[in-house]
Amino acid sequence: MAKSLQEQLRQAGLASQKQMVRAKKAKNTKEKMQRKGVDVVDETAALVQQRDARILAQDRALNKQKHEAAQRKALQAQIKELITLNAVTERGDDEYRFDHGGVIKTLMISSDVRRALIKGFLAIVGSGDDLTIVPAKVAQKIAERDSSWLIVLNSRDESATDVDDEYAGYEIPDDL
């Protein structure tokens, strides 16, 4: 003979006779209300829907965070690749000093690279103590992605001519 689930729960000690009677009354009341045409609100179903909606919102927020983290990681990889592909590795005996986070840093570079840095054709990019010299156009692309990587980029004055000394043709008298 097949026993009902309620009987099985009661025999296993998971439910009492009182709980069985309460469940039967609730079920009968719900059926009567439905026969009369009254909308019966199932509180359990409503609670389950609320919980599901809350879990869905949490999952969406977590997925959004993961997506943003993946985008940041991809952006950093792009920046590192730009730096690796376009790095100017030439070093020399001339010093180039610049401010980096309130600290004066010095790079030993060639005079040509130093002039290009000063005139704005080259730039210094990096994060932390890992600094690299790259062309100005590459530095601008890096700054578009993340401006915190840009350390030194001097502005170019396109209208200025390449004259080192405007008074080179004039002699200075010895008696001054």
BADO-272837 format. One record per atom (N, C-alpha, C, O): residue number from 1; atom name; x, y, z. Coordinates in nm, 2 decimals, always signed. Layout:
<sites>
 num atome   east  north     up
 NUM    CA      X      Y      Z
...
</sites>
This chain:
<sites>
 num atome   east  north     up
   1     N  +0.09  -0.12  +0.00
   1    CA  +0.00  +0.00  +0.00
   1     C  +0.09  +0.12  +0.00
   1     O  +0.18  +0.13  +0.08
   2     N  +0.06  +0.22  -0.09
   2    CA  +0.14  +0.34  -0.10
   2     C  +0.10  +0.44  +0.00
   2     O  -0.02  +0.47  +0.02
   3     N  +0.20  +0.49  +0.07
   3    CA  +0.18  +0.59  +0.17
   3     C  +0.20  +0.73  +0.11
   3     O  +0.29  +0.74  +0.03
   4     N  +0.13  +0.83  +0.16
   4    CA  +0.15  +0.96  +0.11
   4     C  +0.28  +1.02  +0.17
   4     O  +0.34  +0.97  +0.26
   5     N  +0.33  +1.12  +0.10
   5    CA  +0.45  +1.19  +0.14
   5     C  +0.44  +1.24  +0.29
   5     O  +0.53  +1.23  +0.36
   6     N  +0.32  +1.29  +0.32
   6    CA  +0.30  +1.34  +0.46
   6     C  +0.32  +1.23  +0.56
   6     O  +0.38  +1.25  +0.66
   7     N  +0.26  +1.11  +0.53
   7    CA  +0.27  +1.00  +0.62
   7     C  +0.42  +0.95  +0.63
   7     O  +0.46  +0.92  +0.74
   8     N  +0.49  +0.95  +0.52
   8    CA  +0.63  +0.91  +0.52
   8     C  +0.71  +1.01  +0.61
   8     O  +0.80  +0.96  +0.68
   9     N  +0.68  +1.14  +0.59
   9    CA  +0.76  +1.24  +0.67
   9     C  +0.73  +1.22  +0.82
   9     O  +0.82  +1.23  +0.91
  10     N  +0.60  +1.19  +0.85
  10    CA  +0.56  +1.18  +0.99
  10     C  +0.63  +1.05  +1.05
  10     O  +0.67  +1.06  +1.17
  11     N  +0.63  +0.95  +0.98
  11    CA  +0.69  +0.82  +1.03
  11     C  +0.84  +0.84  +1.04
  11     O  +0.90  +0.78  +1.13
  12     N  +0.90  +0.92  +0.96
  12    CA  +1.05  +0.94  +0.97
  12     C  +1.08  +1.04  +1.08
  12     O  +1.20  +1.05  +1.11
  13     N  +0.98  +1.11  +1.13
  13    CA  +1.00  +1.20  +1.24
  13     C  +1.04  +1.34  +1.20
  13     O  +1.08  +1.42  +1.28
  14     N  +1.02  +1.36  +1.07
  14    CA  +1.05  +1.50  +1.02
  14     C  +0.93  +1.59  +1.02
  14     O  +0.95  +1.71  +1.01
  15     N  +0.81  +1.54  +1.05
  15    CA  +0.69  +1.62  +1.06
  15     C  +0.60  +1.56  +1.17
  15     O  +0.60  +1.44  +1.19
  16     N  +0.53  +1.65  +1.24
  16    CA  +0.44  +1.60  +1.34
  16     C  +0.30  +1.60  +1.29
  16     O  +0.27  +1.64  +1.18
  17     N  +0.21  +1.53  +1.37
  17    CA  +0.07  +1.52  +1.33
  17     C  +0.00  +1.66  +1.31
  17     O  -0.08  +1.68  +1.22
  18     N  +0.05  +1.75  +1.40
  18    CA  -0.01  +1.89  +1.40
  18     C  +0.03  +1.96  +1.26
  18     O  -0.05  +2.03  +1.21
  19     N  +0.15  +1.94  +1.22
  19    CA  +0.20  +2.00  +1.09
  19     C  +0.12  +1.94  +0.98
  19     O  +0.09  +2.01  +0.88
  20     N  +0.09  +1.81  +0.98
  20    CA  +0.02  +1.75  +0.87
  20     C  -0.12  +1.81  +0.87
  20     O  -0.17  +1.83  +0.76
  21     N  -0.19  +1.82  +0.98
  21    CA  -0.33  +1.88  +0.98
  21     C  -0.33  +2.02  +0.93
  21     O  -0.41  +2.06  +0.85
  22     N  -0.23  +2.10  +0.97
  22    CA  -0.22  +2.24  +0.92
  22     C  -0.20  +2.25  +0.77
  22     O  -0.26  +2.33  +0.70
  23     N  -0.12  +2.16  +0.72
  23    CA  -0.09  +2.16  +0.57
  23     C  -0.21  +2.12  +0.50
  23     O  -0.24  +2.17  +0.39
  24     N  -0.29  +2.02  +0.55
  24    CA  -0.42  +1.98  +0.48
  24     C  -0.52  +2.09  +0.48
  24     O  -0.58  +2.11  +0.38
  25     N  -0.53  +2.16  +0.60
  25    CA  -0.62  +2.27  +0.60
  25     C  -0.59  +2.38  +0.51
  25     O  -0.67  +2.44  +0.44
  26     N  -0.46  +2.42  +0.50
  26    CA  -0.41  +2.52  +0.41
  26     C  -0.44  +2.48  +0.26
  26     O  -0.48  +2.57  +0.18
  27     N  -0.42  +2.36  +0.23
  27    CA  -0.44  +2.31  +0.09
  27     C  -0.59  +2.32  +0.06
  27     O  -0.63  +2.36  -0.05
  28     N  -0.68  +2.27  +0.16
  28    CA  -0.82  +2.27  +0.13
  28     C  -0.87  +2.42  +0.12
  28     O  -0.96  +2.45  +0.03
  29     N  -0.82  +2.51  +0.20
  29    CA  -0.86  +2.65  +0.20
  29     C  -0.82  +2.71  +0.06
  29     O  -0.90  +2.78  +0.00
  30     N  -0.71  +2.68  +0.02
  30    CA  -0.66  +2.73  -0.11
  30     C  -0.75  +2.68  -0.22
  30     O  -0.78  +2.76  -0.31
  31     N  -0.78  +2.55  -0.22
  31    CA  -0.87  +2.50  -0.33
  31     C  -1.00  +2.56  -0.33
  31     O  -1.06  +2.59  -0.43
  32     N  -1.06  +2.58  -0.21
  32    CA  -1.19  +2.64  -0.20
  32     C  -1.19  +2.78  -0.26
  32     O  -1.28  +2.82  -0.33
  33     N  -1.09  +2.86  -0.22
  33    CA  -1.07  +3.00  -0.27
  33     C  -1.06  +3.00  -0.42
  33     O  -1.12  +3.09  -0.49
  34     N  -0.99  +2.90  -0.48
  34    CA  -0.97  +2.90  -0.62
  34     C  -1.10  +2.86  -0.69
  34     O  -1.13  +2.92  -0.80
  35     N  -1.18  +2.78  -0.63
  35    CA  -1.31  +2.74  -0.69
  35     C  -1.41  +2.86  -0.69
  35     O  -1.49  +2.87  -0.78
  36     N  -1.39  +2.94  -0.59
  36    CA  -1.48  +3.06  -0.58
  36     C  -1.44  +3.17  -0.68
  36     O  -1.51  +3.27  -0.69
  37     N  -1.32  +3.16  -0.74
  37    CA  -1.27  +3.26  -0.83
  37     C  -1.18  +3.37  -0.77
  37     O  -1.15  +3.47  -0.83
  38     N  -1.15  +3.35  -0.65
  38    CA  -1.06  +3.45  -0.58
  38     C  -0.92  +3.41  -0.61
  38     O  -0.87  +3.30  -0.61
  39     N  -0.84  +3.52  -0.64
  39    CA  -0.70  +3.50  -0.67
  39     C  -0.63  +3.47  -0.54
  39     O  -0.63  +3.54  -0.44
  40     N  -0.56  +3.35  -0.54
  40    CA  -0.49  +3.31  -0.42
  40     C  -0.35  +3.34  -0.44
  40     O  -0.28  +3.30  -0.54
  41     N  -0.29  +3.41  -0.34
  41    CA  -0.15  +3.45  -0.34
  41     C  -0.07  +3.34  -0.27
  41     O  -0.09  +3.31  -0.15
  42     N  +0.01  +3.28  -0.35
  42    CA  +0.10  +3.18  -0.29
  42     C  +0.22  +3.25  -0.24
  42     O  +0.31  +3.29  -0.31
  43     N  +0.23  +3.26  -0.10
  43    CA  +0.34  +3.33  -0.04
  43     C  +0.47  +3.27  -0.07
  43     O  +0.57  +3.34  -0.09
  44     N  +0.48  +3.14  -0.07
  44    CA  +0.60  +3.07  -0.10
  44     C  +0.65  +3.10  -0.24
  44     O  +0.77  +3.12  -0.26
  45     N  +0.56  +3.10  -0.33
  45    CA  +0.60  +3.13  -0.47
  45     C  +0.65  +3.27  -0.48
  45     O  +0.75  +3.30  -0.55
  46     N  +0.58  +3.36  -0.41
  46    CA  +0.63  +3.50  -0.42
  46     C  +0.77  +3.52  -0.36
  46     O  +0.85  +3.59  -0.41
  47     N  +0.79  +3.45  -0.25
  47    CA  +0.92  +3.46  -0.18
  47     C  +1.03  +3.40  -0.27
  47     O  +1.14  +3.45  -0.28
  48     N  +1.00  +3.29  -0.34
  48    CA  +1.09  +3.23  -0.44
  48     C  +1.12  +3.32  -0.55
  48     O  +1.24  +3.33  -0.59
  49     N  +1.02  +3.39  -0.60
  49    CA  +1.04  +3.49  -0.71
  49     C  +1.13  +3.60  -0.66
  49     O  +1.22  +3.65  -0.74
  50     N  +1.11  +3.65  -0.54
  50    CA  +1.19  +3.76  -0.49
  50     C  +1.33  +3.71  -0.48
  50     O  +1.43  +3.79  -0.51
  51     N  +1.35  +3.59  -0.42
  51    CA  +1.49  +3.54  -0.41
  51     C  +1.56  +3.53  -0.54
  51     O  +1.67  +3.56  -0.56
  52     N  +1.48  +3.47  -0.64
  52    CA  +1.54  +3.45  -0.77
  52     C  +1.58  +3.59  -0.84
  52     O  +1.68  +3.60  -0.90
  53     N  +1.50  +3.69  -0.82
  53    CA  +1.52  +3.82  -0.87
  53     C  +1.65  +3.88  -0.80
  53     O  +1.73  +3.94  -0.87
  54     N  +1.66  +3.86  -0.67
  54    CA  +1.78  +3.91  -0.60
  54     C  +1.90  +3.84  -0.65
  54     O  +2.01  +3.91  -0.67
  55     N  +1.90  +3.71  -0.66
  55    CA  +2.01  +3.64  -0.71
  55     C  +2.05  +3.68  -0.85
  55     O  +2.17  +3.69  -0.88
  56     N  +1.95  +3.70  -0.94
  56    CA  +1.98  +3.74  -1.07
  56     C  +2.05  +3.88  -1.07
  56     O  +2.14  +3.90  -1.15
  57     N  +2.00  +3.97  -0.99
  57    CA  +2.07  +4.10  -0.98
  57     C  +2.21  +4.09  -0.93
  57     O  +2.30  +4.16  -0.98
  58     N  +2.23  +4.01  -0.83
  58    CA  +2.37  +3.99  -0.78
  58     C  +2.46  +3.93  -0.89
  58     O  +2.57  +3.97  -0.91
  59     N  +2.41  +3.83  -0.97
  59    CA  +2.48  +3.77  -1.07
  59     C  +2.52  +3.87  -1.18
  59     O  +2.63  +3.87  -1.23
  60     N  +2.42  +3.95  -1.22
  60    CA  +2.45  +4.06  -1.32
  60     C  +2.56  +4.15  -1.27
  60     O  +2.65  +4.19  -1.35
  61     N  +2.55  +4.19  -1.15
  61    CA  +2.65  +4.29  -1.09
  61     C  +2.79  +4.22  -1.09
  61     O  +2.89  +4.28  -1.12
  62     N  +2.80  +4.09  -1.05
  62    CA  +2.92  +4.02  -1.05
  62     C  +2.98  +4.00  -1.19
  62     O  +3.10  +4.02  -1.21
  63     N  +2.89  +3.97  -1.29
  63    CA  +2.94  +3.96  -1.43
  63     C  +2.99  +4.09  -1.48
  63     O  +3.08  +4.10  -1.56
  64     N  +2.92  +4.20  -1.44
  64    CA  +2.97  +4.33  -1.49
  64     C  +3.11  +4.36  -1.43
  64     O  +3.19  +4.42  -1.50
  65     N  +3.13  +4.33  -1.30
  65    CA  +3.26  +4.35  -1.24
  65     C  +3.37  +4.27  -1.31
  65     O  +3.48  +4.32  -1.34
  66     N  +3.33  +4.14  -1.34
  66    CA  +3.43  +4.06  -1.41
  66     C  +3.46  +4.11  -1.55
  66     O  +3.58  +4.11  -1.59
  67     N  +3.36  +4.16  -1.62
  67    CA  +3.38  +4.21  -1.75
  67     C  +3.47  +4.34  -1.75
  67     O  +3.56  +4.35  -1.83
  68     N  +3.44  +4.43  -1.66
  68    CA  +3.52  +4.55  -1.64
  68     C  +3.67  +4.51  -1.61
  68     O  +3.76  +4.57  -1.66
  69     N  +3.69  +4.41  -1.52
  69    CA  +3.82  +4.37  -1.49
  69     C  +3.89  +4.31  -1.61
  69     O  +4.01  +4.34  -1.63
  70     N  +3.82  +4.23  -1.69
  70    CA  +3.88  +4.18  -1.81
  70     C  +3.92  +4.29  -1.91
  70     O  +4.02  +4.28  -1.98
  71     N  +3.84  +4.39  -1.92
  71    CA  +3.87  +4.50  -2.01
  71     C  +3.99  +4.58  -1.96
  71     O  +4.07  +4.61  -2.04
  72     N  +4.00  +4.60  -1.83
  72    CA  +4.12  +4.67  -1.78
  72     C  +4.25  +4.59  -1.80
  72     O  +4.35  +4.64  -1.84
  73     N  +4.23  +4.46  -1.79
  73    CA  +4.35  +4.37  -1.81
  73     C  +4.39  +4.37  -1.96
  73     O  +4.51  +4.38  -1.99
  74     N  +4.29  +4.37  -2.05
  74    CA  +4.32  +4.38  -2.19
  74     C  +4.38  +4.51  -2.23
  74     O  +4.48  +4.52  -2.31
  75     N  +4.34  +4.62  -2.17
  75    CA  +4.39  +4.75  -2.19
  75     C  +4.54  +4.76  -2.15
  75     O  +4.62  +4.82  -2.22
  76     N  +4.57  +4.71  -2.03
  76    CA  +4.71  +4.71  -1.98
  76     C  +4.79  +4.62  -2.08
  76     O  +4.91  +4.66  -2.10
  77     N  +4.74  +4.51  -2.13
  77    CA  +4.82  +4.43  -2.22
  77     C  +4.85  +4.51  -2.35
  77     O  +4.96  +4.50  -2.41
  78     N  +4.75  +4.58  -2.40
  78    CA  +4.77  +4.66  -2.52
  78     C  +4.88  +4.77  -2.50
  78     O  +4.96  +4.79  -2.58
  79     N  +4.87  +4.83  -2.38
  79    CA  +4.97  +4.93  -2.35
  79     C  +5.11  +4.87  -2.34
  79     O  +5.21  +4.93  -2.40
  80     N  +5.13  +4.76  -2.28
  80    CA  +5.26  +4.69  -2.27
  80     C  +5.31  +4.65  -2.41
  80     O  +5.43  +4.66  -2.43
  81     N  +5.22  +4.61  -2.49
  81    CA  +5.26  +4.57  -2.63
  81     C  +5.30  +4.69  -2.71
  81     O  +5.40  +4.68  -2.78
  82     N  +5.23  +4.80  -2.70
  82    CA  +5.27  +4.92  -2.76
  82     C  +5.41  +4.97  -2.72
  82     O  +5.49  +5.00  -2.80
  83     N  +5.44  +4.96  -2.59
  83    CA  +5.57  +5.00  -2.54
  83     C  +5.67  +4.90  -2.59
  83     O  +5.78  +4.95  -2.63
  84     N  +5.65  +4.77  -2.58
  84    CA  +5.75  +4.67  -2.62
  84     C  +5.78  +4.69  -2.77
  84     O  +5.90  +4.68  -2.81
  85     N  +5.68  +4.71  -2.86
  85    CA  +5.71  +4.72  -3.00
  85     C  +5.78  +4.85  -3.04
  85     O  +5.84  +4.85  -3.14
  86     N  +5.76  +4.96  -2.96
  86    CA  +5.81  +5.09  -3.01
  86     C  +5.91  +5.15  -2.91
  86     O  +5.94  +5.27  -2.93
  87     N  +5.97  +5.07  -2.83
  87    CA  +6.07  +5.12  -2.73
  87     C  +6.19  +5.17  -2.80
  87     O  +6.24  +5.11  -2.89
  88     N  +6.25  +5.29  -2.76
  88    CA  +6.37  +5.34  -2.80
  88     C  +6.48  +5.29  -2.70
  88     O  +6.48  +5.34  -2.58
  89     N  +6.56  +5.20  -2.74
  89    CA  +6.65  +5.14  -2.64
  89     C  +6.79  +5.20  -2.64
  89     O  +6.88  +5.16  -2.56
  90     N  +6.81  +5.30  -2.73
  90    CA  +6.94  +5.37  -2.74
  90     C  +6.98  +5.44  -2.61
  90     O  +6.90  +5.52  -2.56
  91     N  +7.09  +5.41  -2.55
  91    CA  +7.14  +5.48  -2.43
  91     C  +7.27  +5.55  -2.46
  91     O  +7.33  +5.52  -2.56
  92     N  +7.31  +5.64  -2.38
  92    CA  +7.43  +5.72  -2.40
  92     C  +7.49  +5.78  -2.28
  92     O  +7.47  +5.73  -2.17
  93     N  +7.57  +5.89  -2.30
  93    CA  +7.64  +5.95  -2.19
  93     C  +7.57  +6.08  -2.14
  93     O  +7.61  +6.14  -2.04
  94     N  +7.47  +6.13  -2.21
  94    CA  +7.40  +6.25  -2.16
  94     C  +7.30  +6.22  -2.06
  94     O  +7.23  +6.12  -2.07
  95     N  +7.28  +6.31  -1.96
  95    CA  +7.18  +6.29  -1.86
  95     C  +7.06  +6.37  -1.90
  95     O  +7.06  +6.48  -1.96
  96     N  +6.94  +6.31  -1.87
  96    CA  +6.81  +6.37  -1.89
  96     C  +6.74  +6.36  -1.76
  96     O  +6.71  +6.25  -1.72
  97     N  +6.71  +6.47  -1.70
  97    CA  +6.64  +6.47  -1.57
  97     C  +6.50  +6.51  -1.59
  97     O  +6.47  +6.60  -1.67
  98     N  +6.41  +6.45  -1.51
  98    CA  +6.27  +6.48  -1.52
  98     C  +6.20  +6.45  -1.38
  98     O  +6.25  +6.37  -1.30
  99     N  +6.08  +6.50  -1.36
  99    CA  +6.01  +6.48  -1.24
  99     C  +5.91  +6.36  -1.26
  99     O  +5.84  +6.36  -1.36
 100     N  +5.92  +6.27  -1.17
 100    CA  +5.83  +6.15  -1.17
 100     C  +5.77  +6.13  -1.03
 100     O  +5.84  +6.07  -0.95
 101     N  +5.65  +6.17  -1.02
 101    CA  +5.58  +6.16  -0.89
 101     C  +5.65  +6.23  -0.77
 101     O  +5.66  +6.18  -0.66
 102     N  +5.70  +6.35  -0.80
 102    CA  +5.77  +6.43  -0.70
 102     C  +5.91  +6.40  -0.68
 102     O  +5.98  +6.46  -0.59
 103     N  +5.97  +6.30  -0.75
 103    CA  +6.11  +6.26  -0.74
 103     C  +6.18  +6.29  -0.87
 103     O  +6.12  +6.26  -0.98
 104     N  +6.30  +6.35  -0.86
 104    CA  +6.37  +6.38  -0.98
 104     C  +6.45  +6.25  -1.03
 104     O  +6.53  +6.20  -0.95
 105     N  +6.41  +6.21  -1.15
 105    CA  +6.48  +6.08  -1.20
 105     C  +6.58  +6.13  -1.31
 105     O  +6.56  +6.23  -1.37
 106     N  +6.68  +6.04  -1.33
 106    CA  +6.78  +6.07  -1.43
 106     C  +6.79  +5.95  -1.53
 106     O  +6.80  +5.83  -1.48
 107     N  +6.79  +5.98  -1.66
 107    CA  +6.81  +5.87  -1.76
 107     C  +6.94  +5.91  -1.83
 107     O  +6.96  +6.03  -1.86
 108     N  +7.02  +5.81  -1.86
 108    CA  +7.14  +5.83  -1.94
 108     C  +7.11  +5.79  -2.08
 108     O  +7.08  +5.68  -2.12
 109     N  +7.11  +5.90  -2.17
 109    CA  +7.07  +5.88  -2.31
 109     C  +7.17  +5.95  -2.40
 109     O  +7.25  +6.02  -2.36
 110     N  +7.15  +5.92  -2.53
 110    CA  +7.24  +5.99  -2.63
 110     C  +7.19  +6.13  -2.65
 110     O  +7.07  +6.17  -2.61
 111     N  +7.27  +6.22  -2.71
 111    CA  +7.24  +6.36  -2.73
 111     C  +7.12  +6.37  -2.83
 111     O  +7.04  +6.46  -2.81
 112     N  +7.12  +6.28  -2.93
 112    CA  +7.01  +6.29  -3.02
 112     C  +6.87  +6.26  -2.96
 112     O  +6.77  +6.32  -2.98
 113     N  +6.87  +6.15  -2.87
 113    CA  +6.75  +6.11  -2.80
 113     C  +6.71  +6.22  -2.70
 113     O  +6.59  +6.25  -2.69
 114     N  +6.81  +6.28  -2.64
 114    CA  +6.78  +6.39  -2.55
 114     C  +6.71  +6.51  -2.62
 114     O  +6.61  +6.56  -2.57
 115     N  +6.77  +6.55  -2.73
 115    CA  +6.71  +6.66  -2.81
 115     C  +6.57  +6.62  -2.86
 115     O  +6.48  +6.71  -2.85
 116     N  +6.55  +6.50  -2.90
 116    CA  +6.41  +6.46  -2.94
 116     C  +6.31  +6.46  -2.82
 116     O  +6.20  +6.49  -2.84
 117     N  +6.36  +6.42  -2.71
 117    CA  +6.27  +6.43  -2.59
 117     C  +6.24  +6.57  -2.56
 117     O  +6.12  +6.60  -2.53
 118     N  +6.33  +6.66  -2.56
 118    CA  +6.31  +6.80  -2.53
 118     C  +6.22  +6.87  -2.63
 118     O  +6.13  +6.94  -2.59
 119     N  +6.23  +6.83  -2.76
 119    CA  +6.15  +6.89  -2.86
 119     C  +6.01  +6.83  -2.87
 119     O  +5.93  +6.88  -2.95
 120     N  +5.99  +6.72  -2.80
 120    CA  +5.86  +6.65  -2.80
 120     C  +5.84  +6.55  -2.91
 120     O  +5.73  +6.50  -2.93
 121     N  +5.95  +6.50  -2.97
 121    CA  +5.93  +6.39  -3.07
 121     C  +5.93  +6.26  -3.00
 121     O  +5.88  +6.16  -3.06
 122     N  +5.99  +6.25  -2.89
 122    CA  +5.99  +6.13  -2.81
 122     C  +5.93  +6.16  -2.67
 122     O  +5.92  +6.27  -2.63
 123     N  +5.89  +6.05  -2.60
 123    CA  +5.82  +6.07  -2.47
 123     C  +5.87  +5.96  -2.38
 123     O  +5.92  +5.85  -2.42
 124     N  +5.85  +5.98  -2.25
 124    CA  +5.88  +5.87  -2.15
 124     C  +5.75  +5.82  -2.09
 124     O  +5.66  +5.90  -2.05
 125     N  +5.73  +5.69  -2.10
 125    CA  +5.61  +5.63  -2.04
 125     C  +5.65  +5.52  -1.95
 125     O  +5.77  +5.47  -1.96
 126     N  +5.56  +5.47  -1.87
 126    CA  +5.59  +5.36  -1.78
 126     C  +5.50  +5.36  -1.66
 126     O  +5.42  +5.45  -1.64
 127     N  +5.51  +5.26  -1.58
 127    CA  +5.44  +5.25  -1.45
 127     C  +5.54  +5.21  -1.35
 127     O  +5.63  +5.12  -1.37
 128     N  +5.53  +5.27  -1.23
 128    CA  +5.63  +5.25  -1.12
 128     C  +5.77  +5.29  -1.17
 128     O  +5.79  +5.40  -1.21
 129     N  +5.87  +5.20  -1.15
 129    CA  +6.01  +5.24  -1.18
 129     C  +6.04  +5.18  -1.32
 129     O  +6.16  +5.20  -1.36
 130     N  +5.95  +5.12  -1.39
 130    CA  +5.98  +5.07  -1.53
 130     C  +5.94  +5.17  -1.63
 130     O  +5.83  +5.19  -1.67
 131     N  +6.05  +5.25  -1.67
 131    CA  +6.03  +5.36  -1.76
 131     C  +6.09  +5.33  -1.90
 131     O  +6.19  +5.27  -1.90
 132     N  +6.02  +5.38  -2.00
 132    CA  +6.06  +5.35  -2.14
 132     C  +6.05  +5.47  -2.22
 132     O  +5.95  +5.55  -2.20
 133     N  +6.14  +5.49  -2.32
 133    CA  +6.13  +5.60  -2.42
 133     C  +6.06  +5.55  -2.54
 133     O  +6.10  +5.44  -2.60
 134     N  +5.95  +5.62  -2.59
 134    CA  +5.88  +5.58  -2.71
 134     C  +5.85  +5.70  -2.79
 134     O  +5.87  +5.82  -2.74
 135     N  +5.82  +5.69  -2.92
 135    CA  +5.78  +5.80  -3.00
 135     C  +5.66  +5.87  -2.94
 135     O  +5.57  +5.81  -2.88
 136     N  +5.65  +6.00  -2.97
 136    CA  +5.54  +6.08  -2.92
 136     C  +5.40  +6.03  -2.96
 136     O  +5.30  +6.03  -2.88
 137     N  +5.39  +5.99  -3.09
 137    CA  +5.26  +5.94  -3.13
 137     C  +5.21  +5.81  -3.05
 137     O  +5.10  +5.80  -3.02
 138     N  +5.31  +5.73  -3.02
 138    CA  +5.28  +5.61  -2.94
 138     C  +5.24  +5.65  -2.80
 138     O  +5.15  +5.59  -2.74
 139     N  +5.31  +5.75  -2.75
 139    CA  +5.28  +5.80  -2.61
 139     C  +5.14  +5.85  -2.61
 139     O  +5.07  +5.84  -2.51
 140     N  +5.09  +5.92  -2.72
 140    CA  +4.96  +5.97  -2.72
 140     C  +4.85  +5.86  -2.73
 140     O  +4.75  +5.87  -2.66
 141     N  +4.88  +5.76  -2.80
 141    CA  +4.79  +5.64  -2.80
 141     C  +4.78  +5.57  -2.66
 141     O  +4.68  +5.53  -2.62
 142     N  +4.90  +5.57  -2.60
 142    CA  +4.90  +5.51  -2.46
 142     C  +4.82  +5.60  -2.37
 142     O  +4.74  +5.55  -2.28
 143     N  +4.83  +5.73  -2.38
 143    CA  +4.76  +5.83  -2.29
 143     C  +4.61  +5.82  -2.32
 143     O  +4.53  +5.84  -2.22
 144     N  +4.57  +5.79  -2.44
 144    CA  +4.43  +5.77  -2.47
 144     C  +4.37  +5.65  -2.39
 144     O  +4.26  +5.66  -2.35
 145     N  +4.45  +5.55  -2.38
 145    CA  +4.40  +5.43  -2.31
 145     C  +4.41  +5.44  -2.16
 145     O  +4.32  +5.41  -2.09
 146     N  +4.52  +5.50  -2.11
 146    CA  +4.54  +5.52  -1.96
 146     C  +4.65  +5.63  -1.94
 146     O  +4.77  +5.60  -1.97
 147     N  +4.60  +5.74  -1.90
 147    CA  +4.69  +5.86  -1.89
 147     C  +4.79  +5.85  -1.78
 147     O  +4.89  +5.92  -1.77
 148     N  +4.77  +5.75  -1.69
 148    CA  +4.87  +5.74  -1.58
 148     C  +5.00  +5.68  -1.62
 148     O  +5.10  +5.69  -1.55
 149     N  +5.01  +5.62  -1.74
 149    CA  +5.13  +5.57  -1.80
 149     C  +5.22  +5.68  -1.85
 149     O  +5.34  +5.66  -1.87
 150     N  +5.17  +5.79  -1.89
 150    CA  +5.24  +5.90  -1.95
 150     C  +5.32  +5.98  -1.84
 150     O  +5.27  +6.03  -1.75
 151     N  +5.46  +5.98  -1.85
 151    CA  +5.54  +6.04  -1.76
 151     C  +5.59  +6.18  -1.81
 151     O  +5.57  +6.28  -1.75
 152     N  +5.65  +6.18  -1.93
 152    CA  +5.71  +6.30  -1.99
 152     C  +5.67  +6.30  -2.14
 152     O  +5.70  +6.21  -2.21
 153     N  +5.60  +6.41  -2.18
 153    CA  +5.57  +6.44  -2.32
 153     C  +5.57  +6.59  -2.33
 153     O  +5.47  +6.66  -2.30
 154     N  +5.68  +6.64  -2.38
 154    CA  +5.70  +6.78  -2.41
 154     C  +5.62  +6.82  -2.53
 154     O  +5.61  +6.74  -2.63
 155     N  +5.56  +6.94  -2.53
 155    CA  +5.48  +6.98  -2.64
 155     C  +5.57  +7.03  -2.75
 155     O  +5.67  +7.10  -2.73
 156     N  +5.53  +7.00  -2.88
 156    CA  +5.61  +7.05  -2.99
 156     C  +5.56  +7.18  -3.03
 156     O  +5.44  +7.21  -3.03
 157     N  +5.66  +7.27  -3.07
 157    CA  +5.63  +7.40  -3.12
 157     C  +5.66  +7.39  -3.27
 157     O  +5.77  +7.41  -3.31
 158     N  +5.55  +7.36  -3.35
 158    CA  +5.57  +7.34  -3.50
 158     C  +5.62  +7.46  -3.57
 158     O  +5.69  +7.45  -3.67
 159     N  +5.58  +7.58  -3.52
 159    CA  +5.62  +7.70  -3.59
 159     C  +5.76  +7.74  -3.56
 159     O  +5.82  +7.83  -3.64
 160     N  +5.83  +7.69  -3.46
 160    CA  +5.96  +7.73  -3.43
 160     C  +6.06  +7.67  -3.52
 160     O  +6.04  +7.55  -3.56
 161     N  +6.16  +7.74  -3.56
 161    CA  +6.26  +7.68  -3.65
 161     C  +6.37  +7.62  -3.56
 161     O  +6.38  +7.64  -3.44
 162     N  +6.45  +7.53  -3.62
 162    CA  +6.55  +7.45  -3.55
 162     C  +6.68  +7.54  -3.54
 162     O  +6.78  +7.50  -3.61
 163     N  +6.67  +7.64  -3.46
 163    CA  +6.79  +7.73  -3.44
 163     C  +6.83  +7.71  -3.30
 163     O  +6.75  +7.73  -3.21
 164     N  +6.96  +7.68  -3.28
 164    CA  +7.01  +7.66  -3.14
 164     C  +7.04  +7.80  -3.07
 164     O  +7.00  +7.81  -2.96
 165     N  +7.10  +7.89  -3.15
 165    CA  +7.13  +8.02  -3.09
 165     C  +7.10  +8.13  -3.18
 165     O  +7.15  +8.13  -3.29
 166     N  +7.01  +8.21  -3.15
 166    CA  +6.96  +8.32  -3.24
 166     C  +7.07  +8.43  -3.26
 166     O  +7.08  +8.49  -3.36
 167     N  +7.16  +8.44  -3.16
 167    CA  +7.27  +8.54  -3.17
 167     C  +7.40  +8.48  -3.21
 167     O  +7.51  +8.54  -3.17
 168     N  +7.40  +8.36  -3.27
 168    CA  +7.53  +8.30  -3.31
 168     C  +7.61  +8.38  -3.40
 168     O  +7.74  +8.37  -3.40
 169     N  +7.55  +8.46  -3.49
 169    CA  +7.63  +8.54  -3.59
 169     C  +7.69  +8.66  -3.53
 169     O  +7.77  +8.73  -3.60
 170     N  +7.65  +8.70  -3.41
 170    CA  +7.70  +8.83  -3.35
 170     C  +7.82  +8.79  -3.25
 170     O  +7.82  +8.70  -3.18
 171     N  +7.92  +8.88  -3.27
 171    CA  +8.04  +8.86  -3.18
 171     C  +8.02  +8.94  -3.05
 171     O  +7.97  +9.05  -3.05
 172     N  +8.07  +8.88  -2.94
 172    CA  +8.06  +8.95  -2.82
 172     C  +8.20  +9.01  -2.79
 172     O  +8.30  +8.95  -2.80
 173     N  +8.20  +9.15  -2.77
 173    CA  +8.33  +9.21  -2.75
 173     C  +8.40  +9.17  -2.63
 173     O  +8.33  +9.13  -2.53
 174     N  +8.53  +9.17  -2.63
 174    CA  +8.61  +9.12  -2.52
 174     C  +8.61  +9.22  -2.40
 174     O  +8.64  +9.18  -2.29
 175     N  +8.58  +9.35  -2.43
 175    CA  +8.60  +9.45  -2.32
 175     C  +8.47  +9.45  -2.23
 175     O  +8.47  +9.54  -2.14
 176     N  +8.37  +9.37  -2.25
 176    CA  +8.26  +9.37  -2.16
 176     C  +8.30  +9.30  -2.04
 176     O  +8.22  +9.29  -1.95
</sites>
